[in-house]
Amino acid sequence: MKLVAHLEDLLYQAQHTPVKEDLRLADWRIVVNESEVVSLGIKDNSPGSVYTPPSYSQSESGEIFLVWADGKCSQAMVQLEAHDDQAYWQQELSQWRQASYEDPDAAHIPTPEPLPLVTVEDPEIQTIISGDGQILFDQVKRWLMDKPSEPKMQGSIQTAWGYRHIRTSTGLSVTYQQSQFVSWFSFDSLIGGSFAKRRLSRPEEQQKLWERTMNLYDALQIVAPPVGPQTQVILAPSMTEDMLGQFILPNFSGDRVIEKQGAFTKEDFLENKLVFHPHFSLIIDPLCPLELGSYLVTSEGVPAQRTVLVCDGKLQTPYLRVKDSVRWGAKPTALPHGMSGLYLKHQAEVPWSQALEAVEDGVLILSVLGLHTQEAVSGSYSLSAPHSLRILKGKIVGKTDVKLTGNFFADMAAPTTKTALSELDTFPYLVIKTGVQSL
Amino acid sequence: MEQKDIKALVLSVLGETRGFDGYVIVRAQSRREWSMRISNGRFERVSTGADSGFGVQAFTKDGASGFATSDVLSEGAGQKLVQKAIQLARRNEAIGTKLNRRIWEAPEVQAEEKNPAKKSFGEIPLVELEEMAMTLHSRLREVSPEVVWQTSYNQVEEVWCIGRTDGTNVSFVIPRAVVMHQGTVRDQGKAQSTLIHRSGMDASVLFEELEDHVLERKALDRASFAKAVCGAPQLPSGHYPLIIDYGLAKGLAHEAFGHAVESDHMNESVLGEGGKIRKGLRVARPGVNIIDGPLVGDWAYQPYSANGLLRQTVTIVRDGVLEAGLGDVFSAEEAGMPATGAGRAESYGNVPLPRMSNIRLSVDRMLSLTPLEHLMDEVKAVRETLLQHGELIEGEKNLLLLGYRGGQVNPKTGDFVFQCDGIIDVADPELPIYQPSIFSGKILSALEAIRGGIGEGCYDAIGTCGKGGQSVASSGGSHRYLLMDADQQVSLGGQHA
């Protein structure tokens, strides 16, 4: 019997015919993920090394949220046990009861609403999982054949496929299939490329990603002149994503705002305070087909919808889970999955090739050390970025090591900040004026 | 699931591999976790969880490997995984993977370690734990209502059993518990947060804290410090004589040094040459030592590796000279070091990698310091100690870096960065406070700059090692403070000079 069926039976019974009155449920919610994952890696140019062997994993686990008859709540992680008999589950129910706590704002299970149609499954991925996974071995072989001779290559390909089940006491009963394909590679752990979506990457995407990485790797072999105080800083798309993930997204978490632990206050949102330059908007969009952050329904049973966090530079709403929405006095919003599902838009975005031509004196930041150590609430950063790329007169001319000092909120509000579109990434290049000096 | 039950399951699954001409490692793990978070006087979350399963690593007779995992801890599931792992190993052999037969050379080990916890996992009911955590949280809010406080308590028990084709069967229990206070303060339109913890093996940490309130005092002091940091100026960037606290020293030893001597990193490590550890290399001044090994009762305690070898305590640097690395059975020999049982994994679902447990840095030249109850009193005592020993350099800033917010290192280039909570100039009798700024440079230069320690050893700085995308408990420390000379290859960020 499937875990979701066990749980549904157990919780339904506890709601309507409990074994003990103390164990009577008023409401409940279940989310169960069944997944199969196949992966293969490269370590130091070796495919499938002892540290990155071809791997298969299977799991069936989930989370429950319970509202007891006295209004108390419980939440627990659950998995299918070998001895999943009636007595076992009753014992679990008693333990969940013991772990109950008072949280009136959380004790709400949304009533079902129509779900949007969003494609989150690529059937080809299921074929890989149920077949021999040859595509993984072929891709790794191709990478190793095409790589330059000098660097040590690291990499990984992972495919995942499975079912997501969501059940609530208010009548929601949804099961759908979802898939995932994630691949990345790097040379000497200094430069690399990655792909992560709910579908397989297309040959032309793989080719373009490889060519871009090779061009940047070649540029890193040349020593370039140092930066000066007027040098423009350009964050590569992955860096834009990392900076937004460190400084911006955490401050839009509803619970942080409500608990006054974020950079913005509730009043800032209610007054639609201008915090970014008016050209910027920030959106959570789980409706884009086959994107990693796309979904049909949240684990709390809220249908996917598009939520604008910042419109024309002004705060609109934090992202709100059910509990936070009750406290905020609004409906629950879309939720990001990590950074997936978040989109930064700029009204004057141009293609990267065009933006690059316009850079007289710049430095392209591919990665920084220690970003996760920076203070998210203040937005201030002090970072070292060895292995950055110098840009002079519209051309990438070689490697340079720099240190960055500034404040990301100030960067997002500055009229000098621009973005450039990357055809391979969901986040743009971010062109900023900030403190930069040679390392 | 109990230790004996898991052991029986592993034996039974291994019994099914008798006809296979290769080698199999079976890892089984059963994990229980209770956690709670209180924010502004209300429970935000109380959660219970359990996770258990098998990880099977199979090797063909020539040494190609395959790995299969499942979160069902049953005999049937284990047997299926063995077949799947063997199938993957054979596929791997066909693509010309680098073969590795080191596991055949590993010594056979039989061990059943007792759970070192003083209080068993469920001995204190969850309701009582909630009450204790709420009491601690409420006290903080009463004393310091202007700070936004969040208190968390987390208790974990992991039961592991590792069985191998050669008859090895090792089982042990890892208990861990931590109570944390996070405070967010605002001043002059700026916000800062501070996080402070107390760790141990079990619910004893809550009982101890309720009795002595050590964490509470630290949290209040750190919140006051964070408030002062809000309005503090930035330092000009540059190269300064530094005093770092033991949390930062743990970060330095772990990120900058420990990772660089792990046996799987020797091809990409500044401390490797031709894939082998640069044994005999002078990396620090005489008197500087770095040791790694598990400590009973510590956050990162693990008595055996995830490959079933005894975890040894290793002197990585002795008297300033690189002596040994952290080797697991698969890559130690190739890296020119002995296998010391360094393989650790987040869970049954991950392939073990060589990594640290508790790493500690000590210096023979130690200035004594009596630990004081309050932070700024201790900082004053540090200044007085330095003055007394003629260690403060006239006319120069001597900067004490407080708190460890994490760091990152590129082991290939030797570049490192660390972040602290804030900085105090102990050369100035006013003890002015500055904004935190990135502490960065080259790892060998940073080690070479260490000139002494202040105070006795403190090894309870905790963290999570993220190597290979896994999350594994790590810990360590040094003297209460470490003294470092100014070095042109080690700098503090901040404003342009």
HADDOCK unambig.tbl for C-alpha pairs under 7 A between the chains (distance, minus, plus):
assign (segid A and resid 46 and name CA) (segid B and resid 97 and name CA) 6.05 0.50 0.50
assign (segid A and resid 46 and name CA) (segid B and resid 98 and name CA) 5.90 0.50 0.50
assign (segid A and resid 47 and name CA) (segid B and resid 97 and name CA) 5.31 0.50 0.50
assign (segid A and resid 48 and name CA) (segid B and resid 92 and name CA) 6.33 0.50 0.50
assign (segid A and resid 48 and name CA) (segid B and resid 97 and name CA) 5.66 0.50 0.50
assign (segid A and resid 49 and name CA) (segid B and resid 97 and name CA) 6.16 0.50 0.50
assign (segid A and resid 49 and name CA) (segid B and resid 98 and name CA) 5.89 0.50 0.50
assign (segid A and resid 50 and name CA) (segid B and resid 65 and name CA) 6.03 0.50 0.50
assign (segid A and resid 50 and name CA) (segid B and resid 100 and name CA) 6.92 0.50 0.50
assign (segid A and resid 51 and name CA) (segid B and resid 351 and name CA) 6.32 0.50 0.50
assign (segid A and resid 51 and name CA) (segid B and resid 353 and name CA) 6.97 0.50 0.50
assign (segid A and resid 53 and name CA) (segid B and resid 65 and name CA) 5.94 0.50 0.50
assign (segid A and resid 53 and name CA) (segid B and resid 66 and name CA) 5.30 0.50 0.50
assign (segid A and resid 53 and name CA) (segid B and resid 67 and name CA) 6.35 0.50 0.50
assign (segid A and resid 54 and name CA) (segid B and resid 66 and name CA) 5.35 0.50 0.50
assign (segid A and resid 54 and name CA) (segid B and resid 67 and name CA) 6.33 0.50 0.50
assign (segid A and resid 54 and name CA) (segid B and resid 88 and name CA) 6.03 0.50 0.50
assign (segid A and resid 54 and name CA) (segid B and resid 92 and name CA) 6.75 0.50 0.50
assign (segid A and resid 55 and name CA) (segid B and resid 66 and name CA) 6.04 0.50 0.50
assign (segid A and resid 55 and name CA) (segid B and resid 67 and name CA) 4.61 0.50 0.50
assign (segid A and resid 55 and name CA) (segid B and resid 68 and name CA) 5.48 0.50 0.50
assign (segid A and resid 56 and name CA) (segid B and resid 67 and name CA) 6.43 0.50 0.50
assign (segid A and resid 56 and name CA) (segid B and resid 68 and name CA) 4.67 0.50 0.50
assign (segid A and resid 56 and name CA) (segid B and resid 69 and name CA) 6.38 0.50 0.50
assign (segid A and resid 57 and name CA) (segid B and resid 68 and name CA) 5.51 0.50 0.50
assign (segid A and resid 57 and name CA) (segid B and resid 69 and name CA) 4.56 0.50 0.50
assign (segid A and resid 57 and name CA) (segid B and resid 70 and name CA) 5.69 0.50 0.50
assign (segid A and resid 58 and name CA) (segid B and resid 69 and name CA) 6.33 0.50 0.50
assign (segid A and resid 58 and name CA) (segid B and resid 70 and name CA) 4.87 0.50 0.50
assign (segid A and resid 58 and name CA) (segid B and resid 71 and name CA) 6.87 0.50 0.50
assign (segid A and resid 59 and name CA) (segid B and resid 70 and name CA) 5.70 0.50 0.50
assign (segid A and resid 59 and name CA) (segid B and resid 71 and name CA) 5.24 0.50 0.50
assign (segid A and resid 60 and name CA) (segid B and resid 71 and name CA) 7.00 0.50 0.50
assign (segid A and resid 74 and name CA) (segid B and resid 46 and name CA) 6.91 0.50 0.50
assign (segid A and resid 74 and name CA) (segid B and resid 47 and name CA) 6.89 0.50 0.50
assign (segid A and resid 75 and name CA) (segid B and resid 46 and name CA) 6.80 0.50 0.50
assign (segid A and resid 75 and name CA) (segid B and resid 47 and name CA) 5.16 0.50 0.50
assign (segid A and resid 75 and name CA) (segid B and resid 48 and name CA) 6.89 0.50 0.50
assign (segid A and resid 76 and name CA) (segid B and resid 47 and name CA) 5.15 0.50 0.50
assign (segid A and resid 76 and name CA) (segid B and resid 48 and name CA) 4.76 0.50 0.50
assign (segid A and resid 76 and name CA) (segid B and resid 49 and name CA) 5.36 0.50 0.50
assign (segid A and resid 77 and name CA) (segid B and resid 48 and name CA) 6.40 0.50 0.50
assign (segid A and resid 77 and name CA) (segid B and resid 49 and name CA) 4.43 0.50 0.50
assign (segid A and resid 77 and name CA) (segid B and resid 50 and name CA) 6.44 0.50 0.50
assign (segid A and resid 78 and name CA) (segid B and resid 49 and name CA) 6.36 0.50 0.50
assign (segid A and resid 78 and name CA) (segid B and resid 50 and name CA) 6.43 0.50 0.50
assign (segid A and resid 79 and name CA) (segid B and resid 51 and name CA) 6.73 0.50 0.50
assign (segid A and resid 80 and name CA) (segid B and resid 72 and name CA) 6.61 0.50 0.50
assign (segid A and resid 81 and name CA) (segid B and resid 72 and name CA) 6.32 0.50 0.50
assign (segid A and resid 82 and name CA) (segid B and resid 72 and name CA) 6.44 0.50 0.50
assign (segid A and resid 82 and name CA) (segid B and resid 73 and name CA) 6.28 0.50 0.50
assign (segid A and resid 82 and name CA) (segid B and resid 74 and name CA) 5.61 0.50 0.50
assign (segid A and resid 98 and name CA) (segid B and resid 126 and name CA) 6.79 0.50 0.50
assign (segid A and resid 98 and name CA) (segid B and resid 127 and name CA) 6.72 0.50 0.50
assign (segid A and resid 99 and name CA) (segid B and resid 46 and name CA) 6.58 0.50 0.50
assign (segid A and resid 99 and name CA) (segid B and resid 47 and name CA) 6.94 0.50 0.50
assign (segid A and resid 99 and name CA) (segid B and resid 126 and name CA) 6.06 0.50 0.50
assign (segid A and resid 99 and name CA) (segid B and resid 127 and name CA) 6.68 0.50 0.50
assign (segid A and resid 101 and name CA) (segid B and resid 46 and name CA) 6.95 0.50 0.50
assign (segid A and resid 103 and name CA) (segid B and resid 43 and name CA) 6.84 0.50 0.50
assign (segid A and resid 261 and name CA) (segid B and resid 184 and name CA) 6.11 0.50 0.50
assign (segid A and resid 369 and name CA) (segid B and resid 408 and name CA) 5.66 0.50 0.50
assign (segid A and resid 369 and name CA) (segid B and resid 409 and name CA) 6.94 0.50 0.50
assign (segid A and resid 369 and name CA) (segid B and resid 417 and name CA) 6.10 0.50 0.50
assign (segid A and resid 370 and name CA) (segid B and resid 407 and name CA) 5.18 0.50 0.50
assign (segid A and resid 370 and name CA) (segid B and resid 408 and name CA) 5.06 0.50 0.50
assign (segid A and resid 370 and name CA) (segid B and resid 417 and name CA) 5.71 0.50 0.50
assign (segid A and resid 370 and name CA) (segid B and resid 418 and name CA) 6.50 0.50 0.50
assign (segid A and resid 373 and name CA) (segid B and resid 405 and name CA) 5.21 0.50 0.50
assign (segid A and resid 373 and name CA) (segid B and resid 406 and name CA) 5.14 0.50 0.50
assign (segid A and resid 373 and name CA) (segid B and resid 407 and name CA) 6.28 0.50 0.50
assign (segid A and resid 373 and name CA) (segid B and resid 419 and name CA) 5.70 0.50 0.50
assign (segid A and resid 377 and name CA) (segid B and resid 191 and name CA) 6.14 0.50 0.50
assign (segid A and resid 377 and name CA) (segid B and resid 192 and name CA) 6.66 0.50 0.50
assign (segid A and resid 378 and name CA) (segid B and resid 190 and name CA) 6.42 0.50 0.50
assign (segid A and resid 378 and name CA) (segid B and resid 191 and name CA) 5.83 0.50 0.50
assign (segid A and resid 378 and name CA) (segid B and resid 192 and name CA) 6.73 0.50 0.50
assign (segid A and resid 382 and name CA) (segid B and resid 437 and name CA) 5.93 0.50 0.50
assign (segid A and resid 382 and name CA) (segid B and resid 438 and name CA) 5.47 0.50 0.50
assign (segid A and resid 382 and name CA) (segid B and resid 493 and name CA) 5.92 0.50 0.50
assign (segid A and resid 382 and name CA) (segid B and resid 494 and name CA) 6.42 0.50 0.50
assign (segid A and resid 383 and name CA) (segid B and resid 438 and name CA) 6.35 0.50 0.50
assign (segid A and resid 405 and name CA) (segid B and resid 494 and name CA) 6.65 0.50 0.50
